[in-house]
Amino acid sequence: MTNSKTVWSSSQGDLRKDGQQSVSADSLPASQQTAYLHRESSGRGGKPVTLVKNLKLSADDLKSLAKKLKQECGTGGTVKNGVIEIQGEQRERIAEVLKALEYKVKIAGG
């Protein structure tokens, strides 16, 4: 009996990632965008995380916005699959910062 595992690939690459949101190459102006703020704690040991979704920003712009939000909230965070994740329940504070940057903001979830 061998311990080999079958590996399969296609010319299109990893097709499992097709459903994930991609990061756009071009950024839209803040005044033309609506940011959706979500609270999520599933899969995180019960600790809440605030998600900033639906922004059409380049990878560099997403990183710099995430950095600004982390500094304003005094907490950690990251960017994954085009979504900014900020540690803790920070929706109200993030909404204030984004409104000051001229984004339209919608707070989703309870």
Summary of the structure (lengths in Angstrom):
residues: 110
radius of gyration: 17.2
end to end distance: 52.9
largest distance: 63.7
contacts: 250
relative contact order: 0.21
helix: 28%
strand: 23%
